[in-house]
């Protein structure tokens, strides 16, 4: 199965030269009980990122975390108490980075009224590291086969940090 991230769907809709998408992605959304707890969640995310030596940028009601060179940035943005729905592709950063990104969301969960995490690898649900490694390897093989069949190159990192698996 090839996953279809929102970036892939948007690229297809706009007619951009993307021929396939795969790669393990974590989708997330949620809400805090009140604005002070939203700020506390952002502070906790910054603390976690700093402890993991991730690059961090911050603005009011928003923090952007950069776990690794080939991991998409994690945008945590609150509109009042609502955490904006977003996603982060970890496919090219490896299993350790994926594990740490899931760790970030695990840390945030008790600080949130509601946190929805959809981890395409299944690691969020089962914490099975061997299964995570196997899923990343399977996705990598699918991407290689898709490039061989259809041509193209990738992965390509866009200016905003998003990663396109295959471009023509």
N, C-alpha and C positions, 0 to 999 in steps of 0.2 A: 504494500500500500504506500503510495506517495502522499505525504501530507501536503495540504494546501494552506500556507500561512496567509494572513490578510495582505501581506506585502505581495505575494505571488498573485493573488486574486486582483489586487489593484493594478499590478503591472500588466496583467492580461487585459483588463478592462481598458487601460490606457494605451494598449498596443505597444508596450515596451518590448524589447527583444529578449524576453525570458522564455526558455523552452521547457523548463521543468523545475519543479521544486521538491525538495525532500529535506531531510535533516530534522533532528529532534528539537522541538520547540516547547517552551513552557508558556501557557496563556494564564493570565491572572486578572482578577478584579476583586473589589470588595468595598467595605465601608467601615468607618470607625464609629464609635458610640457618640463622640462629640469632637469638636475641632481641637481641643487640647490633647485628646488621645491620638488624633491624626498627626499632630506635631510630634508627639512622643514616639509614634511609629516611625516617622522620618528620622528622628534622632537615633532611634535604635538601629535603623538600617544603616545610617552613617557610621555608627559605632562598629557594627558588624563588618562593614566594608573596610574600615580603617584597620581592624584587627586582621583582616585577610589581605591587606595591602592592595586593595582595589583603588583605582582612581575615582574621585568623587567630585561632582559639581553640584552646587546647590542654589536654589532660588526660593522665594517664599512659596510655601505649599508644594514644593517639588524638590526631588533629589534624583540625580542620574548617577548610576553606578556602572563602572567599567571593570568587570571581573578579570578579563584577559583579552589579549590582542584579537583573537578570533572568536570571541563571544560578543553577541550584540549587547548594546547598553541596556541596562534595566532602568526604565523610567517609572518612578513612583511619584505620581502627581495626584494631589487631592483637590477636589472642588468642594470646599466645605468639608463634609465628612466622607464624601464618595471618592474612592480610589479609582482613577481612570483605568478602564480596561486596556490591557496592552499585552505584549508577548516579548519573549527573549529566546533567540535561537542559540543553543549551546553546542550544536553538532560539531563544529570545528575546533572547539576549545578542549574537548575531551571529557572523560567521565569524572575526573576529580573536580573540574570547574562546575560541571552539571550538579554534582553532589553538593558543592558549596552554595550554588544558587538556590537549590532546594532548601538547604540549611537556612538561608536568608528568609525564605518564606515561612519556614517552620518557626523561626524566631519571631516573625511578625504576627503569626496567627493568633497567639493569646492577647495581643495588643489591639486586635481588630474585633469589631462586632461580628463581621462576616468577612471571610476571605475565601475566594474560590480560586483554586489552582488546578489547571488541567495540564498535566505533564504527559506529553506524548510517549515518553519512554516507560511510563508506569512507575518510575522511581518514587515519586511523591506518595503513591499509595502503598507500595510494598517494600520500599527501601532495600531492594535486591540489587546489590552492586554488580554482580555477575550478569544479571539480566540487562542492566543498564549498558554495560560494556558491549554485550551481544547486540543490543538494539542499535547502538552507535555504529558498530561495525557493519551491520546489515544495511543501515541507511547509507553509509559510505559506499558500499558495494553497489547499491541501487543508483547512486549518483554517478559513479564511474560507468555503469552500463548505459545509463541514459545519455551521457556525453558521447559514448561510443556509437550509439544508435542514431542520435540526432545531431551530433556535432555540437560545437559550442565549447565554451571554456568556463571555468569557475573553480572554486568559489570566487566571487567578486564582492569586495567590501565597498559599499556606497559611502558618500560623504557623510551621511548621518549615522554611520556605524552599522546600519542594517546589512545583512549578507544575503546575496542572491546566489543560489547554488549553481545554476547553469545559465549562461547568457550566450546568445549567438552573436 
